[in-house]
Amino acid sequence: MSGTGFGPGGIMKGAAIGGAAAGVLNVILYVAGGAAGAEYMMMPPGATDFAPIPIAMPFILSLVPALLGGGVLIGLTKVVPDKAWKVFLGLCAVAYLVMLAGPPLQMAEDTAAIVFLELMHVVAVAGAIVGIHKFGRS
């Protein structure tokens, strides 16, 4: 990546911008899903009953993984500098496929919630990738 103009500061800047933009879009999707009848529920640690997922969670769960992904990409630039971006994209694809069948299907019981949670996952992954690619050059 260093040969293509990406550096640690630029990568993290892009991850932050992309993650934050995805977070805002995901909060909008969260609200739209709620209006469409989606019930976002989770079992908090130590609880015995399901509780609603707080509205801030789509933002947080878009921003934090984007920043972690940025950290992974920085590590890849040290290990495989010429192939870091391709390896990063491959890891993003694998992570998305794991998420596709993971939490949304396990946490949601209604179709609207599953559809909107899956859309939020697409937005989160795309936000990280696009943010780093567009704004990540140092």
C-alpha positions as CSV (number, residue, x, y, z in Angstrom):
1,M,0.0,0.0,0.0
2,S,2.8,2.4,0.7
3,G,3.6,2.5,-3.1
4,T,0.0,3.5,-3.8
5,G,0.0,6.5,-1.5
6,F,-1.7,4.9,1.6
7,G,-0.1,5.6,4.9
8,P,-1.2,4.9,8.5
9,G,-2.6,8.4,9.1
10,G,-4.5,8.4,5.9
11,I,-5.8,4.9,6.4
12,M,-7.2,5.8,9.9
13,K,-8.6,9.1,8.6
14,G,-10.4,7.2,5.8
15,A,-11.6,4.5,8.3
16,A,-13.0,7.2,10.6
17,I,-14.7,9.2,7.8
18,G,-16.1,6.0,6.2
19,G,-17.1,4.5,9.5
20,A,-18.8,7.7,10.7
21,A,-20.7,8.1,7.4
22,A,-21.8,4.5,7.5
23,G,-22.9,5.0,11.1
24,V,-25.1,8.0,10.2
25,L,-26.7,6.0,7.4
26,N,-27.2,3.0,9.6
27,V,-29.0,5.1,12.3
28,I,-31.3,6.3,9.5
29,L,-31.8,2.6,8.4
30,Y,-32.5,1.7,12.1
31,V,-35.2,4.4,12.3
32,A,-36.6,3.4,8.9
33,G,-36.7,-0.2,9.9
34,G,-38.5,0.6,13.1
35,A,-41.1,2.5,11.1
36,A,-41.4,-0.5,8.9
37,G,-42.1,-2.7,11.9
38,A,-38.7,-4.1,12.7
39,E,-38.2,-5.0,16.4
40,Y,-34.5,-4.7,17.2
41,M,-34.0,-6.8,20.4
42,M,-31.0,-8.3,22.1
43,M,-30.2,-10.2,25.3
44,P,-27.8,-8.0,27.3
45,P,-25.1,-9.8,29.3
46,G,-26.5,-11.0,32.7
47,A,-30.1,-10.2,31.7
48,T,-33.0,-12.6,31.6
49,D,-35.2,-10.6,29.2
50,F,-34.7,-9.2,25.8
51,A,-34.1,-5.4,25.6
52,P,-34.3,-3.0,22.6
53,I,-31.0,-2.3,20.9
54,P,-30.2,1.4,21.7
55,I,-30.3,3.8,18.7
56,A,-26.6,4.6,19.1
57,M,-25.5,1.0,18.5
58,P,-25.7,1.2,14.6
59,F,-23.4,4.2,14.7
60,I,-20.9,2.6,17.2
61,L,-21.0,-0.7,15.4
62,S,-20.2,1.0,12.1
63,L,-17.4,3.2,13.4
64,V,-15.5,0.8,15.6
65,P,-15.1,-2.0,13.1
66,A,-14.0,0.5,10.4
67,L,-11.3,1.7,12.8
68,L,-10.3,-1.9,13.6
69,G,-10.2,-2.7,9.9
70,G,-8.0,0.3,9.4
71,G,-5.6,-1.1,12.0
72,V,-5.7,-4.4,10.2
73,L,-4.8,-2.7,6.9
74,I,-1.9,-0.9,8.5
75,G,-0.6,-4.2,9.7
76,L,-1.0,-5.7,6.3
77,T,1.0,-2.8,4.8
78,K,3.9,-4.0,7.0
79,V,3.6,-7.7,6.2
80,V,2.5,-7.7,2.6
81,P,3.0,-4.2,1.3
82,D,2.4,-4.8,-2.3
83,K,-0.8,-6.9,-1.8
84,A,-2.2,-5.3,1.4
85,W,-5.2,-3.7,-0.3
86,K,-6.2,-7.0,-2.1
87,V,-5.7,-9.0,1.1
88,F,-7.7,-6.4,3.0
89,L,-10.6,-6.6,0.5
90,G,-10.5,-10.4,0.8
91,L,-10.7,-10.2,4.6
92,C,-13.6,-7.8,4.3
93,A,-15.5,-10.2,2.0
94,V,-14.9,-13.1,4.4
95,A,-15.9,-11.1,7.4
96,Y,-19.1,-9.9,5.7
97,L,-20.0,-13.5,4.7
98,V,-19.6,-14.6,8.3
99,M,-21.8,-11.7,9.5
100,L,-24.4,-12.4,6.8
101,A,-25.4,-15.6,8.6
102,G,-24.4,-14.6,12.1
103,P,-25.8,-11.9,14.4
104,P,-28.7,-10.6,12.3
105,L,-30.2,-14.1,11.9
106,Q,-29.5,-15.0,15.5
107,M,-30.8,-11.7,17.1
108,A,-33.9,-11.0,15.0
109,E,-37.1,-12.9,14.9
110,D,-39.0,-10.8,12.4
111,T,-38.3,-10.4,8.7
112,A,-38.1,-6.6,8.8
113,A,-35.4,-6.6,11.5
114,I,-33.4,-9.2,9.6
115,V,-33.6,-7.3,6.3
116,F,-32.7,-4.0,7.9
117,L,-29.8,-5.5,10.0
118,E,-28.4,-7.1,6.8
119,L,-28.6,-3.7,5.0
120,M,-26.8,-2.1,7.9
121,H,-24.0,-4.7,7.6
122,V,-23.6,-3.9,3.9
123,V,-23.4,-0.2,4.7
124,A,-20.9,-0.7,7.5
125,V,-18.5,-2.8,5.3
126,A,-18.9,-0.5,2.3
127,G,-18.4,2.6,4.5
128,A,-15.0,1.2,5.7
129,I,-13.8,0.2,2.3
130,V,-14.9,3.3,0.5
131,G,-13.7,5.6,3.2
132,I,-10.3,4.1,3.3
133,H,-10.0,4.0,-0.5
134,K,-11.3,7.5,-1.1
135,F,-9.8,9.4,1.9
136,G,-7.0,7.1,3.0
137,R,-4.2,8.5,0.9
138,S,-1.7,10.4,3.1
